[in-house]
Amino acid sequence: MASPVYLYTGNMNPKTISLKTPSATGDLLDHKRLLLLLLFGVLIALGLVVTKTVWQPGSAANQAISAQTLADKYGVKVNLVAVTAAGGLVDLRMQILNAEKAKQLFQDTGDIPTLQVQGHKGALIAPEDSGKQLLNTLEDGNNVFLMYPNVSHAVRPSKPVTIVFGDVALEPIAAQ
C-alpha cells in the first residue's frame, strides 16, 4: 500500500505547521473536468467537420442552372455580386420576381444562399441573422441585399462566383 502524500497548507512557523492529505473528491472533480473538456473538444471538432462540407461541382444534386431558369422556375433574379468594403465583403443583390416560386428555395431561416468561388476551398456564408431578413422580403418585386464576409479575399472583381441555393446552383457569375 502506498504511503499517503502530505501537502503543506500553513505558514512557515514550525509551531503552526499543519499537514493535510488530498481528498479523493478533488481527484474525482479533476477527472470529471478533464472528461468534460475532452467531450467539448470532440463536439467542436465534429461541428467543424460538419460545417466544412463543401459543395462538389458536377454532382447530380448541384447541376448549374442559368439565370433565366432561376427567374422562370424559382422567381428570383440575381442583380449583383460585387466586392465591397475594401475587399472585405461580398454584396449579393437579388430581386424576388414571384414570391410563391421563391418559397421553393427559401423555406426557413437556414436557406441562405452560399457563394462558391473557383479555386477557393469551402463556401462563403452570410451571417445567421440574414435568414430572417431574407424571409421578411419574400414579396413580389422586393429586393434582397445580403453581405458575406470575404474570407481570405476569395472573391475578387471578375472572378467567377457560383451562388448555391440548397441543391440548386446558379451558373457562375463574374463578380464586380
C-alpha positions as MATLAB code, in Angstrom:
seq = 'MASPVYLYTGNMNPKTISLKTPSATGDLLDHKRLLLLLLFGVLIALGLVVTKTVWQPGSAANQAISAQTLADKYGVKVNLVAVTAAGGLVDLRMQILNAEKAKQLFQDTGDIPTLQVQGHKGALIAPEDSGKQLLNTLEDGNNVFLMYPNVSHAVRPSKPVTIVFGDVALEPIAAQ';
ca = [
       0.000    0.000    0.000;
       1.340    3.430   -0.949;
       2.144    5.893    1.784;
      -0.078    8.999    1.981;
       1.042   12.241    0.353;
       1.001   15.316    2.601;
       0.528   18.893    1.446;
       1.821   21.878    3.378;
      -1.097   24.296    3.960;
       0.145   26.546    6.760;
       2.728   29.270    7.259;
       6.460   28.826    7.893;
       6.226   28.873   11.710;
       7.166   25.316   12.818;
       4.769   25.538   15.759;
       1.738   26.013   13.464;
       2.545   23.740   10.509;
      -0.446   21.625    9.535;
      -0.440   18.820    7.036;
      -3.475   17.540    5.094;
      -3.910   14.629    2.747;
      -5.524   15.421   -0.609;
      -9.155   14.411   -0.777;
     -10.385   11.784   -3.170;
     -13.245   14.095   -4.234;
     -10.718   16.632   -5.557;
      -9.167   13.993   -7.833;
     -12.622   12.933   -8.983;
     -13.507   16.536   -9.859;
     -10.296   16.852  -11.882;
     -11.178   13.699  -13.827;
     -14.707   14.991  -14.484;
     -13.347   18.319  -15.700;
     -10.879   16.559  -17.976;
     -13.640   14.339  -19.366;
     -15.919   17.349  -19.984;
     -13.077   19.222  -21.672;
     -12.354   16.223  -23.884;
     -16.054   15.857  -24.773;
     -16.267   19.580  -25.569;
     -13.214   19.272  -27.858;
     -14.757   16.329  -29.711;
     -18.018   18.253  -30.200;
     -16.145   21.264  -31.573;
     -14.165   19.057  -33.962;
     -17.361   17.351  -35.120;
     -19.018   20.745  -35.659;
     -16.085   21.915  -37.772;
     -16.234   18.795  -39.914;
     -19.970   19.230  -40.481;
     -19.711   22.946  -41.318;
     -16.751   22.408  -43.674;
     -18.781   20.190  -46.005;
     -18.072   21.523  -49.459;
     -20.373   21.506  -52.481;
     -18.866   19.317  -55.172;
     -19.171   20.802  -58.671;
     -20.805   18.494  -61.153;
     -22.618   16.323  -58.616;
     -26.135   15.319  -59.640;
     -27.827   17.386  -56.926;
     -25.926   20.553  -57.862;
     -26.198   20.924  -61.613;
     -25.836   24.580  -62.507;
     -28.890   26.334  -63.914;
     -28.999   29.522  -65.950;
     -30.074   32.907  -64.640;
     -33.158   32.657  -66.873;
     -34.119   29.279  -65.352;
     -33.669   30.742  -61.862;
     -36.052   33.552  -62.765;
     -38.614   31.367  -64.576;
     -38.696   28.353  -62.260;
     -37.849   29.910  -58.877;
     -38.949   33.548  -59.268;
     -35.562   35.021  -58.273;
     -33.283   37.307  -60.278;
     -29.660   37.949  -59.249;
     -28.848   41.597  -59.874;
     -25.340   41.881  -58.449;
     -22.388   40.028  -56.968;
     -19.748   42.575  -56.033;
     -16.736   43.044  -53.799;
     -17.134   45.980  -51.427;
     -15.729   47.445  -48.183;
     -12.120   47.458  -49.425;
     -12.433   43.788  -50.393;
     -13.714   42.627  -47.008;
     -17.331   41.949  -48.008;
     -19.243   40.481  -50.912;
     -22.553   42.155  -51.749;
     -25.240   39.871  -53.217;
     -28.374   41.574  -54.521;
     -31.422   39.688  -55.722;
     -34.958   40.608  -56.725;
     -37.971   38.472  -55.848;
     -39.987   38.213  -59.066;
     -42.516   35.684  -57.782;
     -42.723   35.068  -54.029;
     -44.632   31.783  -54.375;
     -41.955   30.318  -56.648;
     -39.157   31.735  -54.464;
     -40.512   29.822  -51.456;
     -39.167   26.666  -53.141;
     -35.673   27.994  -52.366;
     -36.333   29.911  -49.145;
     -38.483   27.939  -46.710;
     -36.773   28.735  -43.391;
     -34.009   30.900  -41.931;
     -31.359   28.293  -42.783;
     -31.946   28.635  -46.543;
     -29.474   31.456  -47.122;
     -27.569   31.113  -50.414;
     -23.869   30.301  -50.159;
     -21.168   31.534  -52.509;
     -18.691   29.155  -54.147;
     -15.586   30.688  -55.672;
     -13.498   28.908  -58.296;
     -10.114   27.939  -56.888;
     -11.187   28.511  -53.259;
     -11.967   25.720  -50.815;
     -15.190   25.998  -48.848;
     -18.032   28.430  -49.235;
     -18.750   31.984  -48.196;
     -21.659   32.001  -45.755;
     -23.793   35.010  -44.806;
     -24.322   35.825  -41.110;
     -27.096   33.802  -39.436;
     -29.472   36.737  -38.982;
     -29.571   37.179  -42.771;
     -32.121   34.360  -42.987;
     -34.735   36.387  -41.103;
     -34.159   39.354  -43.404;
     -34.481   37.116  -46.434;
     -37.780   35.586  -45.305;
     -39.189   39.025  -44.441;
     -38.573   40.243  -48.002;
     -40.328   37.393  -49.815;
     -42.867   39.537  -51.634;
     -43.200   40.149  -55.343;
     -40.903   42.952  -56.512;
     -38.868   43.183  -53.285;
     -35.098   43.381  -53.326;
     -32.844   41.267  -51.106;
     -29.434   42.562  -50.039;
     -27.052   40.063  -48.423;
     -23.497   40.715  -47.250;
     -20.935   37.942  -46.939;
     -17.552   38.157  -45.209;
     -14.965   37.796  -47.969;
     -12.828   35.206  -46.194;
      -9.205   35.233  -47.417;
     -10.333   37.710  -50.096;
     -11.620   34.733  -52.091;
     -13.866   36.894  -54.286;
     -12.147   39.431  -56.484;
     -13.550   41.529  -59.325;
     -14.138   39.462  -62.499;
     -13.659   36.163  -60.618;
     -16.472   33.624  -61.278;
     -18.813   33.039  -58.321;
     -21.445   30.296  -58.106;
     -24.481   31.060  -55.954;
     -25.839   27.895  -54.343;
     -29.433   27.736  -53.094;
     -29.501   24.399  -51.229;
     -29.488   21.830  -54.066;
     -29.797   24.455  -56.812;
     -26.651   26.114  -58.124;
     -26.664   29.093  -60.451;
     -24.127   29.078  -63.266;
     -21.039   31.163  -62.363;
     -21.355   34.951  -62.453;
     -18.358   37.253  -62.733;
     -18.065   39.346  -59.583;
     -17.812   43.102  -59.977;
];
